[in-house]
Amino acid sequence: MAVYRAEVVRVAEITPRMLRITLGGESLRGYVHTGHFDEHCRLFFPGPDGTLPELGDDDAHSPMARIYTIRRYDPATAEIDIDFFLHEGGLATPWARSARPGTPIALTDSHGHDVVPPDTQWRLFVGDSTALPAIGRALEALRPGDHATVVAIVPADEERQTFASRGAVEIRSIVASAPDEIAAAALDAVTQFPRPATPGYVWIACEMLAARKARRFLRAEGFQPGRFSATGYWRQSSEEWTRRYLALQGALEASVATAREATKDNESFLDEVDRIYSEAGL
C-alpha cells in the first residue's frame, strides 16, 4: 500500500450537500490508479491538532481512514477530485466543511475492478448520493451509441445532478431522505427495471443490506459474473450491526474461511457469505 501526502488545492460546491475537493501535490505525480470508473482509495484525515501522522502499510484500517471514490485524476496537473456528500456526524464531513487550500490529507493508491462487457447494449446504474461520483464518472466515459439508465436517490430536489456524456442517458431522480426509504428505493429500482432481452449491465451501490438483496435478485435472474456489480457503500444502524458482528466474529470468520475453501469461484463464495450473514441476522 503506497501512501501519498497531498493538500487541498480548491473546493467547489456541486450541490448544497456535495462538495468537490481537489487534491494536489508533487507526491501525486505518477499516482498509481486503475482508471476504472469505480476506482477508490483510502483517505487519511488529520488528527485533532490538524497534522497527519507517519503512515505505513499497517495503517490501512486506521480509524482515521475512510474509503472514497476518485471522481477524477489528471496526471498532467497531478490533481485528484474527491466528491464529499455532507451528512451528520462522521469523520469526513467536518473535515470537508473546513477544508481550504493548503489543508493536508493523505491517500493510498487506488483500487477498482468494474468493467462493462464490450457487447453491452444497455446499462442500469442505481445509487444514492454516495454513489453519484462513480455514476458520473461512468457516464462521462460512455461512447456515442451507448445507452444508460440512471436511478439516483437523492435527499432533496436541490441534490439532483446532471452529467456530461456522449452516450444516450436517461436520469430518473427519486427523492428520499430516511435511510430505510433510500435503501428500499435502490432495491426497487433494480427489481422493477424492465430489462431488455439484449446483453446488459447492472451496477448498484447503496446501503449494504439493500445491495446484498439486489445481488441475490440478480443472481436468481440469471445474471452472469461480469454482468452486474452490487456494492454496499454504507450500513444502516451501523453501530448496532457492528455490536452484533463482534459478538459473532469468531464463528463468522470460521464459516467464511470454510466457504472460501469449499467454493470454486468468487460468485459462489459471495453467495455463501451472503447466506452465512443472513442466517446470523446480519
C-alpha positions as CSV (number, residue, x, y, z in Angstrom):
1,M,0.0,0.0,0.0
2,A,1.5,3.3,-1.1
3,V,0.6,6.4,0.8
4,Y,0.7,9.8,-0.8
5,R,0.7,13.1,1.1
6,A,-1.3,15.8,-0.5
7,E,-3.1,19.0,0.2
8,V,-6.3,20.7,-0.8
9,V,-6.0,22.8,-4.0
10,R,-9.6,24.1,-4.3
11,V,-13.1,23.4,-3.1
12,A,-16.2,23.7,-5.3
13,E,-19.9,23.2,-4.4
14,I,-21.6,20.8,-6.7
15,T,-24.9,20.8,-4.8
16,P,-25.7,22.2,-1.3
17,R,-24.7,18.9,0.2
18,M,-22.0,17.8,-2.2
19,L,-18.5,19.3,-2.2
20,R,-15.8,18.6,-4.8
21,I,-12.4,18.9,-3.2
22,T,-9.4,18.9,-5.5
23,L,-6.2,17.4,-4.0
24,G,-2.7,18.1,-5.4
25,G,0.9,18.0,-4.6
26,E,4.2,16.7,-6.0
27,S,3.6,13.2,-4.5
28,L,0.6,12.7,-6.8
29,R,2.7,12.8,-9.9
30,G,2.8,9.2,-11.1
31,Y,-0.1,8.3,-8.8
32,V,-0.9,4.6,-9.2
33,H,-4.5,4.3,-10.3
34,T,-6.7,1.7,-12.0
35,G,-8.6,4.0,-14.4
36,H,-11.9,2.1,-13.7
37,F,-15.0,4.2,-13.1
38,D,-15.4,2.6,-9.6
39,E,-11.8,3.2,-8.5
40,H,-11.5,4.3,-4.9
41,C,-8.8,5.0,-2.3
42,R,-8.4,5.3,1.4
43,L,-8.2,8.9,2.7
44,F,-6.4,9.5,5.9
45,F,-7.7,12.6,7.8
46,P,-5.6,14.8,10.1
47,G,-5.9,14.4,13.8
48,P,-7.5,17.0,16.2
49,D,-4.3,19.0,16.0
50,G,-4.6,19.3,12.2
51,T,-1.5,17.3,11.4
52,L,-1.0,13.9,9.7
53,P,0.9,11.1,11.5
54,E,3.5,9.0,9.8
55,L,1.7,6.3,7.8
56,G,2.7,2.9,6.6
57,D,1.3,-0.5,5.5
58,D,-0.2,-1.2,8.9
59,D,-2.4,1.9,8.8
60,A,-4.8,0.6,6.0
61,H,-7.5,0.1,8.7
62,S,-6.8,3.2,10.7
63,P,-9.8,4.7,12.5
64,M,-8.7,8.0,10.8
65,A,-9.3,6.5,7.3
66,R,-12.3,6.3,5.1
67,I,-12.8,4.9,1.6
68,Y,-13.8,7.4,-1.2
69,T,-14.4,7.2,-4.9
70,I,-11.9,9.0,-7.1
71,R,-14.0,11.3,-9.2
72,R,-11.2,12.4,-11.5
73,Y,-7.4,12.0,-11.8
74,D,-5.4,14.3,-14.0
75,P,-1.9,13.1,-14.5
76,A,-0.9,16.3,-16.3
77,T,-1.7,18.5,-13.3
78,A,-1.3,15.8,-10.7
79,E,-4.7,16.5,-9.3
80,I,-7.4,14.3,-7.8
81,D,-11.0,15.2,-7.3
82,I,-13.0,13.7,-4.5
83,D,-16.7,14.4,-4.1
84,F,-17.9,14.5,-0.4
85,F,-21.6,14.0,0.4
86,L,-22.1,16.0,3.6
87,H,-24.1,14.2,6.3
88,E,-24.4,14.5,10.0
89,G,-21.6,13.1,12.1
90,G,-18.7,11.0,10.9
91,L,-15.1,11.8,10.3
92,A,-15.0,13.1,6.7
93,T,-17.8,15.7,6.7
94,P,-16.3,18.0,9.4
95,W,-13.0,17.9,7.5
96,A,-14.7,18.6,4.2
97,R,-16.6,21.5,5.6
98,S,-13.5,23.2,6.9
99,A,-11.2,22.3,4.0
100,R,-9.3,25.2,2.5
101,P,-6.4,25.4,0.0
102,G,-3.3,24.0,1.9
103,T,-5.3,21.7,4.2
104,P,-3.3,18.5,4.5
105,I,-4.6,14.9,3.8
106,A,-3.1,11.6,2.8
107,L,-4.4,8.9,0.5
108,T,-3.5,5.4,-0.8
109,D,-3.2,4.2,-4.4
110,S,-6.5,3.3,-5.9
111,H,-8.4,0.1,-6.3
112,G,-11.3,-0.7,-8.7
113,H,-12.4,-3.5,-10.9
114,D,-15.8,-2.8,-12.5
115,V,-15.6,-3.2,-16.3
116,V,-18.6,-3.1,-18.6
117,P,-18.5,-6.1,-21.1
118,P,-17.9,-4.9,-24.7
119,D,-21.1,-6.4,-26.1
120,T,-23.3,-4.5,-23.6
121,Q,-26.2,-2.8,-25.3
122,W,-27.9,-1.2,-22.2
123,R,-26.7,-0.2,-18.7
124,L,-28.6,0.4,-15.5
125,F,-26.8,2.5,-12.8
126,V,-28.6,2.7,-9.4
127,G,-27.3,4.6,-6.4
128,D,-27.9,7.2,-3.7
129,S,-25.9,10.4,-3.2
130,T,-22.8,8.4,-2.1
131,A,-22.7,6.6,-5.4
132,L,-23.1,9.6,-7.7
133,P,-19.3,10.2,-8.1
134,A,-18.9,6.8,-9.6
135,I,-22.0,7.0,-11.7
136,G,-20.9,10.4,-13.0
137,R,-17.6,9.1,-14.0
138,A,-19.2,6.1,-15.7
139,L,-21.5,8.3,-17.7
140,E,-18.7,10.6,-18.8
141,A,-16.8,7.5,-20.2
142,L,-19.7,6.4,-22.5
143,R,-19.2,6.5,-26.2
144,P,-21.7,7.7,-28.8
145,G,-24.3,4.9,-29.2
146,D,-24.0,3.7,-25.7
147,H,-27.3,3.7,-23.7
148,A,-27.7,4.1,-20.0
149,T,-30.5,4.5,-17.5
150,V,-29.7,6.1,-14.1
151,V,-31.8,5.9,-11.0
152,A,-30.4,8.4,-8.5
153,I,-31.9,8.5,-5.0
154,V,-31.2,12.0,-3.5
155,P,-32.4,13.6,-0.2
156,A,-33.9,16.7,-1.8
157,D,-34.6,18.2,-5.2
158,E,-31.6,20.5,-5.0
159,E,-29.4,17.5,-4.7
160,R,-30.1,16.3,-8.3
161,Q,-27.1,16.2,-10.5
162,T,-26.6,16.3,-14.3
163,F,-23.6,14.8,-16.1
164,A,-21.9,15.3,-19.4
165,S,-22.0,12.3,-21.6
166,R,-21.5,11.3,-25.2
167,G,-24.0,8.4,-24.7
168,A,-27.8,8.4,-24.6
169,V,-28.6,8.8,-20.9
170,E,-31.9,8.8,-19.1
171,I,-31.6,10.0,-15.5
172,R,-34.5,9.5,-13.0
173,S,-34.1,11.1,-9.6
174,I,-36.1,9.8,-6.6
175,V,-36.3,12.0,-3.5
176,A,-35.9,10.0,-0.3
177,S,-34.1,11.0,2.9
178,A,-34.8,8.4,5.6
179,P,-32.2,5.5,5.5
180,D,-34.8,2.8,5.1
181,E,-36.6,4.7,2.3
182,I,-33.3,5.2,0.4
183,A,-32.4,1.5,0.7
184,A,-35.9,0.4,-0.4
185,A,-35.9,2.8,-3.4
186,A,-32.5,1.5,-4.6
187,L,-33.6,-2.1,-4.3
188,D,-36.9,-1.4,-6.1
189,A,-35.0,0.3,-9.0
190,V,-33.2,-2.9,-9.7
191,T,-36.0,-5.4,-9.2
192,Q,-38.6,-3.4,-11.1
193,F,-36.4,-2.4,-14.1
194,P,-38.0,-3.5,-17.4
195,R,-34.9,-5.4,-18.6
196,P,-34.4,-5.7,-22.4
197,A,-33.6,-9.1,-23.8
198,T,-30.3,-7.9,-25.2
199,P,-27.0,-8.1,-23.3
200,G,-26.8,-5.5,-20.5
201,Y,-25.0,-4.5,-17.3
202,V,-26.4,-3.5,-13.9
203,W,-24.5,-1.5,-11.3
204,I,-25.9,-0.7,-7.9
205,A,-24.2,1.0,-4.9
206,C,-26.2,1.9,-1.8
207,E,-26.9,0.7,1.7
208,M,-25.2,-2.7,2.3
209,L,-28.3,-4.8,3.1
210,A,-30.1,-3.5,0.0
211,A,-27.0,-4.1,-2.1
212,R,-26.9,-7.7,-0.9
213,K,-30.6,-8.2,-1.7
214,A,-30.1,-6.7,-5.1
215,R,-27.1,-9.1,-5.8
216,R,-29.3,-12.0,-4.7
217,F,-32.0,-10.9,-7.0
218,L,-29.7,-10.5,-10.0
219,R,-28.1,-13.9,-9.4
220,A,-31.6,-15.5,-9.3
221,E,-32.4,-13.8,-12.5
222,G,-29.5,-15.4,-14.2
223,F,-27.1,-12.5,-14.4
224,Q,-23.6,-13.9,-15.0
225,P,-20.4,-12.7,-13.3
226,G,-19.2,-9.5,-15.0
227,R,-22.7,-8.5,-15.9
228,F,-23.5,-6.8,-12.6
229,S,-22.0,-5.2,-9.6
230,A,-23.7,-4.7,-6.3
231,T,-21.8,-2.9,-3.6
232,G,-22.7,-1.6,-0.1
233,Y,-21.3,1.9,0.4
234,W,-22.8,2.4,3.9
235,R,-24.7,0.5,6.5
236,Q,-28.0,1.4,8.2
237,S,-27.7,1.2,12.0
238,S,-24.0,0.6,11.7
239,E,-23.2,0.7,15.4
240,E,-25.8,-1.9,16.2
241,W,-24.6,-4.1,13.3
242,T,-21.0,-3.8,14.5
243,R,-22.0,-4.8,18.0
244,R,-23.8,-7.9,16.8
245,Y,-21.0,-8.8,14.4
246,L,-18.3,-8.6,17.1
247,A,-20.4,-10.9,19.3
248,L,-20.3,-13.5,16.5
249,Q,-17.0,-12.6,14.9
250,G,-15.1,-15.8,15.7
251,A,-17.9,-18.1,14.3
252,L,-18.5,-16.0,11.3
253,E,-14.8,-15.9,10.3
254,A,-14.6,-19.6,10.6
255,S,-17.6,-20.1,8.5
256,V,-16.4,-17.7,5.9
257,A,-13.0,-19.4,5.8
258,T,-14.7,-22.8,5.3
259,A,-16.8,-21.3,2.4
260,R,-13.7,-20.0,0.8
261,E,-12.1,-23.4,0.8
262,A,-15.3,-25.2,-0.4
263,T,-16.3,-22.9,-3.3
264,K,-14.7,-22.9,-6.7
265,D,-15.4,-19.4,-7.9
266,N,-15.8,-15.9,-6.4
267,E,-19.6,-15.6,-7.1
268,S,-20.3,-18.9,-5.4
269,F,-18.2,-17.8,-2.5
270,L,-20.1,-14.5,-2.2
271,D,-23.4,-16.5,-2.3
272,E,-22.2,-18.4,0.7
273,V,-21.1,-15.3,2.6
274,D,-24.5,-13.8,2.0
275,R,-26.1,-16.9,3.3
276,I,-23.8,-17.0,6.4
277,Y,-24.5,-13.4,7.2
278,S,-28.2,-13.7,6.6
279,E,-28.6,-16.7,8.9
280,A,-26.7,-14.8,11.6
281,G,-29.2,-11.9,11.2
282,L,-26.6,-9.6,9.8
